Amino acid sequence: SASDSGSSSTDNITNDTTPTLTGSSDAGASITVSSSVDGAVGTATADGAGLWTLTSSVLTEGAHNLTATATDAAGNTSAASAALAITVDTTAPTAPSAPDLDSASDSGSSSTDDITNVTTPTLSGTAEAGAAVTLTSSVDGAVGSATADGSGNWSITSSALADGAHDLTAAAVDPAGNSSVASAVLAVTIDTANPAAPGVADLDAASDTGSSSTDNITNDTTPTLTGTAEADATVTLTSDVDGAVGSATADGSGNWSITTTTLTEGAHQLSAQQTDQFGNGPSIASVALTVSVDTT
């Protein structure tokens, strides 16, 4: 088992080119082990219990059928034993593909921007079939492992990642124990911080009817309001009378505009909350804007 390198000590796949083998025969017999590729690769003498151990000469890379024959003290040689099939593999696997953040773990307005508030995201990729894959963060070190399936596909749900930017890479160790170089980097940002309150909403001058366009008294029951928030945040406008009355997405500069649903006659305290593009929120409410709707 000490010569059977890799994830399994019983699969007879190894990167040890001079493995140690054991067996049993007649006590005191001279044992010769032969490879179907390299011919005779070692000899030993069975002990008083018939047990023998030998370390082979260097085996060629690839598959070998190993057999043993015994020669007794009188010079009689046995038939060959049943074959042991082993594979010698000293070639490092190719680097896995760059990890990919699963869309279900990529929270917020985009499922492809690799910015998320999920601290234990699931990532997937491809590697050599049967390889042990380790996912590593530039911040948190090794954050998960999995075994690639028969098609080379793997999926890992990471341990908790710290808030901030991470360069995630995957590396593979094949069944023989050979290690690949690291994959290309996937840059992922973890953001779990709630956004601050948006700015105070403002009633558009065009919606502020009457003699003044700045007094926030209007006969427009579906007025338009504007304001600022984080870029690409989802903004919800709420009335203390009518509840949620509209939503919009802030543009790249953080500007938003909402034309409300129908407002009840009377005074309204209108406030805005935002959920950022990564799915954090809603924020606390903005300072309220008092708007009076008067259609009488």
Secondary structure, DSSP 4 states (H G I P E B T S, - for coil): -TTS-SS-SSS-EES-SS-EEEEE-STT-EEEEEETTTEEEEEEE--TTSEEEEE--PPPSEEEEEEEEEE-TTS-BPPPPPPEEEEE--PPPPPPPPPEE-GGGS-SS-SSS-EES-SS-EEEEE-STT-EEEEEETTTEEEEEEE--TTSEEEEE--PPPSEEEEEEEEEE-TTSPBPPP---EEEEE--PPPPPPPPPEE-GGGS-SS-SSS-EES-SS-EEEEE-STT-EEEEEETTTEEEEEEE--TTSEEEEE-SPPPSEEEEEEEEEE-TTS----PPPPPEEEEE---
